Amino acid sequence: MKRRLPWILLGLALVVMIGGLLLGEYRSVLEKAVTVCLDCIGIG
């Protein structure tokens, strides 16, 4: 079981990542990252 657990977790992580990509969540994350970066340097 110890050897299977990392593979199960990796598979689960990939499923969640693919689901997020299909739902377009990367756009939301990118927009928030740009806003934070612009706020940090004083432009936004």
Secondary structure by P-SEA (a helix, b strand, c coil): cccaaaaaaaaaaaaaaaaaaaacaaaaaaaaaaaaaaaaaccc
